[in-house]
């Protein structure tokens, strides 16, 4: 029997953690990866893990901070 692929939090890249993002592009890459993760879970009608939602929120927050610094 073939094992089905199911993305997990531990398999996501380090850029999905806000503390690992050093610039705006890192944040955007992490956000894109999280969106793909969410889309997979929604397509399979699975519950999105709370940790993933927290990571996404922190990434968006860091992205806003980096955008504000960039404007100055």
N, CA, C and O atoms as a CHARMM CRD file, in Angstrom:
* protein
*
  288
    1    1 UNK  N      0.84000  -1.18500   0.00000 PROA 1      0.00000
    2    1 UNK  CA     0.00000   0.00000   0.00000 PROA 1      0.00000
    3    1 UNK  C      0.88400   1.24600   0.00000 PROA 1      0.00000
    4    1 UNK  O      1.84100   1.33900   0.76800 PROA 1      0.00000
    5    2 UNK  N      0.55400   2.19500  -0.86400 PROA 2      0.00000
    6    2 UNK  CA     1.34800   3.41300  -1.00500 PROA 2      0.00000
    7    2 UNK  C      0.97600   4.41100   0.08700 PROA 2      0.00000
    8    2 UNK  O     -0.19900   4.60500   0.39800 PROA 2      0.00000
    9    3 UNK  N      1.99300   5.03400   0.65900 PROA 3      0.00000
   10    3 UNK  CA     1.77300   6.03200   1.70200 PROA 3      0.00000
   11    3 UNK  C      1.40200   7.36000   1.05400 PROA 3      0.00000
   12    3 UNK  O      2.09100   7.82100   0.14400 PROA 3      0.00000
   13    4 UNK  N      0.32800   7.97000   1.51300 PROA 4      0.00000
   14    4 UNK  CA    -0.11400   9.23800   0.94700 PROA 4      0.00000
   15    4 UNK  C      0.66600  10.40000   1.53900 PROA 4      0.00000
   16    4 UNK  O      0.98200  10.42000   2.72800 PROA 4      0.00000
   17    5 UNK  N      0.96900  11.36900   0.68000 PROA 5      0.00000
   18    5 UNK  CA     1.67900  12.56900   1.13000 PROA 5      0.00000
   19    5 UNK  C      0.70100  13.49700   1.82900 PROA 5      0.00000
   20    5 UNK  O     -0.38000  13.78000   1.31100 PROA 5      0.00000
   21    6 UNK  N      1.07900  13.96000   2.98400 PROA 6      0.00000
   22    6 UNK  CA     0.28200  14.93500   3.72100 PROA 6      0.00000
   23    6 UNK  C      1.25600  15.92100   4.36700 PROA 6      0.00000
   24    6 UNK  O      2.01700  15.54800   5.26100 PROA 6      0.00000
   25    7 UNK  N      1.23500  17.17500   3.91800 PROA 7      0.00000
   26    7 UNK  CA     2.17400  18.14400   4.50000 PROA 7      0.00000
   27    7 UNK  C      1.90500  18.34500   5.98200 PROA 7      0.00000
   28    7 UNK  O      0.75700  18.38800   6.42500 PROA 7      0.00000
   29    8 UNK  N      2.96800  18.46500   6.72200 PROA 8      0.00000
   30    8 UNK  CA     2.85200  18.71700   8.15600 PROA 8      0.00000
   31    8 UNK  C      3.66700  19.96200   8.48600 PROA 8      0.00000
   32    8 UNK  O      4.48600  20.42000   7.68900 PROA 8      0.00000
   33    9 UNK  N      3.42600  20.48800   9.65900 PROA 9      0.00000
   34    9 UNK  CA     4.14500  21.68500  10.10700 PROA 9      0.00000
   35    9 UNK  C      5.65300  21.44900  10.07700 PROA 9      0.00000
   36    9 UNK  O      6.41000  22.33100   9.67000 PROA 9      0.00000
   37   10 UNK  N      6.08800  20.28400  10.50000 PROA 10     0.00000
   38   10 UNK  CA     7.52800  20.01200  10.57100 PROA 10     0.00000
   39   10 UNK  C      8.18400  19.95200   9.19800 PROA 10     0.00000
   40   10 UNK  O      9.40200  20.10700   9.10000 PROA 10     0.00000
   41   11 UNK  N      7.41200  19.73000   8.13000 PROA 11     0.00000
   42   11 UNK  CA     7.97600  19.65100   6.78300 PROA 11     0.00000
   43   11 UNK  C      8.04600  21.00400   6.08400 PROA 11     0.00000
   44   11 UNK  O      8.58000  21.09600   4.97900 PROA 11     0.00000
   45   12 UNK  N      7.52400  22.04100   6.70100 PROA 12     0.00000
   46   12 UNK  CA     7.55200  23.37300   6.09500 PROA 12     0.00000
   47   12 UNK  C      8.95000  23.97600   6.21500 PROA 12     0.00000
   48   12 UNK  O      9.72000  23.62200   7.10800 PROA 12     0.00000
   49   13 UNK  N      9.25800  24.88400   5.30600 PROA 13     0.00000
   50   13 UNK  CA    10.59000  25.50000   5.31000 PROA 13     0.00000
   51   13 UNK  C     10.75200  26.44100   6.51100 PROA 13     0.00000
   52   13 UNK  O      9.76600  26.84900   7.12500 PROA 13     0.00000
   53   14 UNK  N     11.99900  26.77700   6.83700 PROA 14     0.00000
   54   14 UNK  CA    12.24600  27.69100   7.96000 PROA 14     0.00000
   55   14 UNK  C     11.64300  29.07500   7.74800 PROA 14     0.00000
   56   14 UNK  O     11.41400  29.79900   8.71700 PROA 14     0.00000
   57   15 UNK  N     11.38400  29.45200   6.50600 PROA 15     0.00000
   58   15 UNK  CA    10.83500  30.78700   6.23500 PROA 15     0.00000
   59   15 UNK  C      9.37300  30.91700   6.61600 PROA 15     0.00000
   60   15 UNK  O      8.79900  32.00000   6.50400 PROA 15     0.00000
   61   16 UNK  N      8.76600  29.83400   7.06200 PROA 16     0.00000
   62   16 UNK  CA     7.39500  29.94000   7.55200 PROA 16     0.00000
   63   16 UNK  C      7.37800  30.38600   9.00900 PROA 16     0.00000
   64   16 UNK  O      6.31400  30.57000   9.59900 PROA 16     0.00000
   65   17 UNK  N      8.55800  30.55700   9.57900 PROA 17     0.00000
   66   17 UNK  CA     8.67800  31.11000  10.93800 PROA 17     0.00000
   67   17 UNK  C      9.15800  32.54900  10.80900 PROA 17     0.00000
   68   17 UNK  O     10.16900  32.82600  10.16400 PROA 17     0.00000
   69   18 UNK  N      8.42600  33.45000  11.42700 PROA 18     0.00000
   70   18 UNK  CA     8.73300  34.87400  11.29400 PROA 18     0.00000
   71   18 UNK  C     10.14200  35.21900  11.77100 PROA 18     0.00000
   72   18 UNK  O     10.78700  36.09800  11.19900 PROA 18     0.00000
   73   19 UNK  N     10.62100  34.54700  12.79800 PROA 19     0.00000
   74   19 UNK  CA    11.95000  34.89000  13.33300 PROA 19     0.00000
   75   19 UNK  C     13.07100  34.56700  12.34700 PROA 19     0.00000
   76   19 UNK  O     14.17100  35.10500  12.47100 PROA 19     0.00000
   77   20 UNK  N     12.81000  33.69600  11.36700 PROA 20     0.00000
   78   20 UNK  CA    13.82400  33.34800  10.37500 PROA 20     0.00000
   79   20 UNK  C     13.82200  34.27200   9.16100 PROA 20     0.00000
   80   20 UNK  O     14.70700  34.17800   8.30900 PROA 20     0.00000
   81   21 UNK  N     12.85500  35.14500   9.07700 PROA 21     0.00000
   82   21 UNK  CA    12.74400  36.05300   7.92700 PROA 21     0.00000
   83   21 UNK  C     13.56100  37.31600   8.19100 PROA 21     0.00000
   84   21 UNK  O     13.33100  38.03300   9.16500 PROA 21     0.00000
   85   22 UNK  N     14.51600  37.56800   7.30400 PROA 22     0.00000
   86   22 UNK  CA    15.37200  38.74300   7.48700 PROA 22     0.00000
   87   22 UNK  C     14.98400  39.89600   6.57600 PROA 22     0.00000
   88   22 UNK  O     15.35200  41.04400   6.82600 PROA 22     0.00000
   89   23 UNK  N     14.24300  39.59200   5.52400 PROA 23     0.00000
   90   23 UNK  CA    13.79600  40.66100   4.62700 PROA 23     0.00000
   91   23 UNK  C     12.37900  40.37600   4.12800 PROA 23     0.00000
   92   23 UNK  O     11.79100  39.33700   4.43100 PROA 23     0.00000
   93   24 UNK  N     11.86100  41.30400   3.37500 PROA 24     0.00000
   94   24 UNK  CA    10.48500  41.22900   2.89700 PROA 24     0.00000
   95   24 UNK  C     10.25700  40.01800   1.99000 PROA 24     0.00000
   96   24 UNK  O      9.19600  39.39800   2.04800 PROA 24     0.00000
   97   25 UNK  N     11.22900  39.68100   1.16600 PROA 25     0.00000
   98   25 UNK  CA    11.08100  38.53700   0.25700 PROA 25     0.00000
   99   25 UNK  C     10.96300  37.23100   1.03000 PROA 25     0.00000
  100   25 UNK  O     10.17600  36.36200   0.65400 PROA 25     0.00000
  101   26 UNK  N     11.73000  37.08100   2.10000 PROA 26     0.00000
  102   26 UNK  CA    11.62300  35.88200   2.93800 PROA 26     0.00000
  103   26 UNK  C     10.20200  35.73900   3.48000 PROA 26     0.00000
  104   26 UNK  O      9.63000  34.64800   3.47100 PROA 26     0.00000
  105   27 UNK  N      9.64400  36.84600   3.94900 PROA 27     0.00000
  106   27 UNK  CA     8.28100  36.83000   4.48300 PROA 27     0.00000
  107   27 UNK  C      7.28100  36.44300   3.40700 PROA 27     0.00000
  108   27 UNK  O      6.38500  35.63300   3.64700 PROA 27     0.00000
  109   28 UNK  N      7.43100  37.01700   2.22800 PROA 28     0.00000
  110   28 UNK  CA     6.50800  36.70700   1.13400 PROA 28     0.00000
  111   28 UNK  C      6.58600  35.23400   0.74800 PROA 28     0.00000
  112   28 UNK  O      5.56300  34.60400   0.48300 PROA 28     0.00000
  113   29 UNK  N      7.79700  34.68700   0.71700 PROA 29     0.00000
  114   29 UNK  CA     7.96400  33.26700   0.40200 PROA 29     0.00000
  115   29 UNK  C      7.29900  32.39100   1.46500 PROA 29     0.00000
  116   29 UNK  O      6.62900  31.40900   1.14400 PROA 29     0.00000
  117   30 UNK  N      7.49000  32.75200   2.71200 PROA 30     0.00000
  118   30 UNK  CA     6.86800  32.00800   3.81300 PROA 30     0.00000
  119   30 UNK  C      5.35300  32.07400   3.75400 PROA 30     0.00000
  120   30 UNK  O      4.67700  31.07000   3.97900 PROA 30     0.00000
  121   31 UNK  N      4.81500  33.24700   3.45300 PROA 31     0.00000
  122   31 UNK  CA     3.36500  33.42400   3.35400 PROA 31     0.00000
  123   31 UNK  C      2.80800  32.59100   2.20300 PROA 31     0.00000
  124   31 UNK  O      1.75900  31.96200   2.34600 PROA 31     0.00000
  125   32 UNK  N      3.49500  32.58200   1.07300 PROA 32     0.00000
  126   32 UNK  CA     3.05400  31.77400  -0.07000 PROA 32     0.00000
  127   32 UNK  C      3.02600  30.28800   0.28600 PROA 32     0.00000
  128   32 UNK  O      2.08700  29.57000  -0.05600 PROA 32     0.00000
  129   33 UNK  N      4.07100  29.84500   0.97800 PROA 33     0.00000
  130   33 UNK  CA     4.13500  28.44300   1.37700 PROA 33     0.00000
  131   33 UNK  C      2.99500  28.09700   2.34200 PROA 33     0.00000
  132   33 UNK  O      2.40000  27.02400   2.25300 PROA 33     0.00000
  133   34 UNK  N      2.70500  29.00900   3.25200 PROA 34     0.00000
  134   34 UNK  CA     1.61000  28.77300   4.20000 PROA 34     0.00000
  135   34 UNK  C      0.27300  28.73500   3.46600 PROA 34     0.00000
  136   34 UNK  O     -0.59200  27.93300   3.81600 PROA 34     0.00000
  137   35 UNK  N      0.08500  29.57800   2.46300 PROA 35     0.00000
  138   35 UNK  CA    -1.16100  29.57600   1.69500 PROA 35     0.00000
  139   35 UNK  C     -1.34800  28.23800   0.97800 PROA 35     0.00000
  140   35 UNK  O     -2.45800  27.70700   0.93300 PROA 35     0.00000
  141   36 UNK  N     -0.26600  27.69400   0.41800 PROA 36     0.00000
  142   36 UNK  CA    -0.34300  26.38700  -0.23900 PROA 36     0.00000
  143   36 UNK  C     -0.70500  25.30500   0.77400 PROA 36     0.00000
  144   36 UNK  O     -1.48700  24.40100   0.48000 PROA 36     0.00000
  145   37 UNK  N     -0.12900  25.41000   1.96600 PROA 37     0.00000
  146   37 UNK  CA    -0.42100  24.48000   3.06000 PROA 37     0.00000
  147   37 UNK  C     -1.90900  24.54000   3.40800 PROA 37     0.00000
  148   37 UNK  O     -2.56400  23.50600   3.53800 PROA 37     0.00000
  149   38 UNK  N     -2.43800  25.76000   3.55900 PROA 38     0.00000
  150   38 UNK  CA    -3.85500  25.93500   3.88100 PROA 38     0.00000
  151   38 UNK  C     -4.74300  25.39100   2.76200 PROA 38     0.00000
  152   38 UNK  O     -5.74300  24.72400   3.02600 PROA 38     0.00000
  153   39 UNK  N     -4.37700  25.67600   1.52500 PROA 39     0.00000
  154   39 UNK  CA    -5.17000  25.19400   0.38500 PROA 39     0.00000
  155   39 UNK  C     -5.24800  23.67100   0.36100 PROA 39     0.00000
  156   39 UNK  O     -6.30200  23.10400   0.07200 PROA 39     0.00000
  157   40 UNK  N     -4.13600  23.01400   0.66200 PROA 40     0.00000
  158   40 UNK  CA    -4.12400  21.54900   0.70600 PROA 40     0.00000
  159   40 UNK  C     -5.10200  21.04700   1.76200 PROA 40     0.00000
  160   40 UNK  O     -5.91800  20.16500   1.49200 PROA 40     0.00000
  161   41 UNK  N     -5.01700  21.60500   2.95000 PROA 41     0.00000
  162   41 UNK  CA    -5.88600  21.16400   4.04600 PROA 41     0.00000
  163   41 UNK  C     -7.35600  21.44900   3.73400 PROA 41     0.00000
  164   41 UNK  O     -8.22600  20.63200   4.03800 PROA 41     0.00000
  165   42 UNK  N     -7.63000  22.59100   3.13700 PROA 42     0.00000
  166   42 UNK  CA    -9.01400  22.92700   2.79100 PROA 42     0.00000
  167   42 UNK  C     -9.54200  22.00700   1.70000 PROA 42     0.00000
  168   42 UNK  O    -10.70100  21.59400   1.75100 PROA 42     0.00000
  169   43 UNK  N     -8.71900  21.68000   0.72100 PROA 43     0.00000
  170   43 UNK  CA    -9.13500  20.79300  -0.36600 PROA 43     0.00000
  171   43 UNK  C     -9.46600  19.39900   0.15700 PROA 43     0.00000
  172   43 UNK  O    -10.38100  18.74200  -0.34000 PROA 43     0.00000
  173   44 UNK  N     -8.72300  18.96000   1.15200 PROA 44     0.00000
  174   44 UNK  CA    -8.95000  17.63500   1.74000 PROA 44     0.00000
  175   44 UNK  C     -9.97200  17.66800   2.87900 PROA 44     0.00000
  176   44 UNK  O    -10.26600  16.64400   3.49500 PROA 44     0.00000
  177   45 UNK  N    -10.50700  18.86100   3.14600 PROA 45     0.00000
  178   45 UNK  CA   -11.49100  19.07100   4.22600 PROA 45     0.00000
  179   45 UNK  C    -10.95000  18.63200   5.58400 PROA 45     0.00000
  180   45 UNK  O    -11.64300  18.00900   6.38800 PROA 45     0.00000
  181   46 UNK  N     -9.67400  18.98600   5.80700 PROA 46     0.00000
  182   46 UNK  CA    -9.02100  18.70200   7.08100 PROA 46     0.00000
  183   46 UNK  C     -8.97200  19.97800   7.91400 PROA 46     0.00000
  184   46 UNK  O     -9.00500  21.08700   7.38000 PROA 46     0.00000
  185   47 UNK  N     -8.89600  19.80500   9.21200 PROA 47     0.00000
  186   47 UNK  CA    -8.78100  20.95500  10.10700 PROA 47     0.00000
  187   47 UNK  C     -7.35200  21.49700  10.03200 PROA 47     0.00000
  188   47 UNK  O     -6.38700  20.74300  10.15500 PROA 47     0.00000
  189   48 UNK  N     -7.23100  22.79700   9.83300 PROA 48     0.00000
  190   48 UNK  CA    -5.91400  23.43900   9.78400 PROA 48     0.00000
  191   48 UNK  C     -5.36600  23.51200  11.20300 PROA 48     0.00000
  192   48 UNK  O     -6.04900  23.99300  12.10800 PROA 48     0.00000
  193   49 UNK  N     -4.13600  23.03700  11.40500 PROA 49     0.00000
  194   49 UNK  CA    -3.55800  23.06900  12.75500 PROA 49     0.00000
  195   49 UNK  C     -3.42600  24.50500  13.28500 PROA 49     0.00000
  196   49 UNK  O     -3.09600  25.42400  12.53600 PROA 49     0.00000
  197   50 UNK  N     -3.68600  24.67900  14.57300 PROA 50     0.00000
  198   50 UNK  CA    -3.58800  26.00600  15.18800 PROA 50     0.00000
  199   50 UNK  C     -2.19400  26.58700  15.05200 PROA 50     0.00000
  200   50 UNK  O     -2.04300  27.79400  14.86200 PROA 50     0.00000
  201   51 UNK  N     -1.18000  25.75300  15.14400 PROA 51     0.00000
  202   51 UNK  CA     0.20200  26.22700  15.01800 PROA 51     0.00000
  203   51 UNK  C      0.43100  26.88500  13.65600 PROA 51     0.00000
  204   51 UNK  O      1.15600  27.87400  13.55400 PROA 51     0.00000
  205   52 UNK  N     -0.18300  26.33900  12.62300 PROA 52     0.00000
  206   52 UNK  CA    -0.04700  26.90500  11.27400 PROA 52     0.00000
  207   52 UNK  C     -0.70300  28.28000  11.21100 PROA 52     0.00000
  208   52 UNK  O     -0.16100  29.20200  10.60100 PROA 52     0.00000
  209   53 UNK  N     -1.85000  28.41700  11.83000 PROA 53     0.00000
  210   53 UNK  CA    -2.53500  29.70700  11.84400 PROA 53     0.00000
  211   53 UNK  C     -1.71800  30.75500  12.60000 PROA 53     0.00000
  212   53 UNK  O     -1.65300  31.91300  12.19000 PROA 53     0.00000
  213   54 UNK  N     -1.10700  30.34600  13.68900 PROA 54     0.00000
  214   54 UNK  CA    -0.27100  31.25500  14.48200 PROA 54     0.00000
  215   54 UNK  C      0.95000  31.68400  13.66300 PROA 54     0.00000
  216   54 UNK  O      1.29800  32.86500  13.63900 PROA 54     0.00000
  217   55 UNK  N      1.59700  30.72800  12.99400 PROA 55     0.00000
  218   55 UNK  CA     2.75600  31.06500  12.14800 PROA 55     0.00000
  219   55 UNK  C      2.36400  32.07400  11.06500 PROA 55     0.00000
  220   55 UNK  O      3.08400  33.03800  10.80600 PROA 55     0.00000
  221   56 UNK  N      1.21200  31.83300  10.44100 PROA 56     0.00000
  222   56 UNK  CA     0.75200  32.71700   9.38100 PROA 56     0.00000
  223   56 UNK  C      0.51400  34.12700   9.91500 PROA 56     0.00000
  224   56 UNK  O      0.91400  35.10900   9.29000 PROA 56     0.00000
  225   57 UNK  N     -0.13200  34.22300  11.06300 PROA 57     0.00000
  226   57 UNK  CA    -0.39400  35.52200  11.68200 PROA 57     0.00000
  227   57 UNK  C      0.92000  36.25100  11.97600 PROA 57     0.00000
  228   57 UNK  O      1.04400  37.44300  11.69500 PROA 57     0.00000
  229   58 UNK  N      1.89200  35.54300  12.53500 PROA 58     0.00000
  230   58 UNK  CA     3.17700  36.16100  12.87100 PROA 58     0.00000
  231   58 UNK  C      3.93500  36.59700  11.61500 PROA 58     0.00000
  232   58 UNK  O      4.60100  37.63200  11.61300 PROA 58     0.00000
  233   59 UNK  N      3.82900  35.80600  10.55500 PROA 59     0.00000
  234   59 UNK  CA     4.46500  36.18900   9.28900 PROA 59     0.00000
  235   59 UNK  C      3.86000  37.47200   8.74300 PROA 59     0.00000
  236   59 UNK  O      4.58400  38.36000   8.29400 PROA 59     0.00000
  237   60 UNK  N      2.53300  37.57400   8.77900 PROA 60     0.00000
  238   60 UNK  CA     1.86100  38.77900   8.27900 PROA 60     0.00000
  239   60 UNK  C      2.25400  39.99800   9.10900 PROA 60     0.00000
  240   60 UNK  O      2.44700  41.09200   8.57800 PROA 60     0.00000
  241   61 UNK  N      2.36800  39.79100  10.40700 PROA 61     0.00000
  242   61 UNK  CA     2.76800  40.87600  11.30800 PROA 61     0.00000
  243   61 UNK  C      4.20000  41.33200  10.99100 PROA 61     0.00000
  244   61 UNK  O      4.47300  42.53000  10.91900 PROA 61     0.00000
  245   62 UNK  N      5.09500  40.38000  10.80600 PROA 62     0.00000
  246   62 UNK  CA     6.48900  40.70400  10.47400 PROA 62     0.00000
  247   62 UNK  C      6.56200  41.39000   9.11500 PROA 62     0.00000
  248   62 UNK  O      7.34800  42.32000   8.93300 PROA 62     0.00000
  249   63 UNK  N      5.75000  40.94000   8.15700 PROA 63     0.00000
  250   63 UNK  CA     5.72000  41.56000   6.84000 PROA 63     0.00000
  251   63 UNK  C      5.32000  43.03600   6.96000 PROA 63     0.00000
  252   63 UNK  O      5.92300  43.89800   6.32200 PROA 63     0.00000
  253   64 UNK  N      4.31800  43.31800   7.76600 PROA 64     0.00000
  254   64 UNK  CA     3.89500  44.70600   7.97700 PROA 64     0.00000
  255   64 UNK  C      5.00800  45.54200   8.60200 PROA 64     0.00000
  256   64 UNK  O      5.21600  46.69300   8.21700 PROA 64     0.00000
  257   65 UNK  N      5.71000  44.97000   9.55200 PROA 65     0.00000
  258   65 UNK  CA     6.82100  45.67000  10.20600 PROA 65     0.00000
  259   65 UNK  C      7.92300  45.98800   9.19500 PROA 65     0.00000
  260   65 UNK  O      8.44400  47.10200   9.17000 PROA 65     0.00000
  261   66 UNK  N      8.27600  45.00200   8.35900 PROA 66     0.00000
  262   66 UNK  CA     9.33000  45.20400   7.37400 PROA 66     0.00000
  263   66 UNK  C      8.91000  46.22800   6.30400 PROA 66     0.00000
  264   66 UNK  O      9.73700  47.00800   5.83200 PROA 66     0.00000
  265   67 UNK  N      7.63600  46.22000   5.92900 PROA 67     0.00000
  266   67 UNK  CA     7.14900  47.20200   4.97100 PROA 67     0.00000
  267   67 UNK  C      7.24100  48.60900   5.55100 PROA 67     0.00000
  268   67 UNK  O      7.59400  49.55100   4.84200 PROA 67     0.00000
  269   68 UNK  N      6.92500  48.75700   6.83200 PROA 68     0.00000
  270   68 UNK  CA     6.98600  50.07200   7.48700 PROA 68     0.00000
  271   68 UNK  C      8.43200  50.55600   7.56100 PROA 68     0.00000
  272   68 UNK  O      8.70100  51.73300   7.32000 PROA 68     0.00000
  273   69 UNK  N      9.36500  49.66400   7.89200 PROA 69     0.00000
  274   69 UNK  CA    10.77700  50.03400   7.95300 PROA 69     0.00000
  275   69 UNK  C     11.28900  50.44000   6.57600 PROA 69     0.00000
  276   69 UNK  O     12.11300  51.34600   6.45500 PROA 69     0.00000
  277   70 UNK  N     10.80400  49.77500   5.55500 PROA 70     0.00000
  278   70 UNK  CA    11.24800  50.03900   4.19100 PROA 70     0.00000
  279   70 UNK  C     10.83300  51.43700   3.71400 PROA 70     0.00000
  280   70 UNK  O     11.54900  52.08700   2.95300 PROA 70     0.00000
  281   71 UNK  N      9.66300  51.88200   4.18000 PROA 71     0.00000
  282   71 UNK  CA     9.15700  53.18400   3.77300 PROA 71     0.00000
  283   71 UNK  C      9.93800  54.33700   4.39400 PROA 71     0.00000
  284   71 UNK  O      9.96700  55.43500   3.83900 PROA 71     0.00000
  285   72 UNK  N     10.56500  54.09800   5.53400 PROA 72     0.00000
  286   72 UNK  CA    11.28100  55.17900   6.25200 PROA 72     0.00000
  287   72 UNK  C     12.57000  55.52300   5.57100 PROA 72     0.00000
  288   72 UNK  O     13.29700  56.40300   6.03300 PROA 72     0.00000
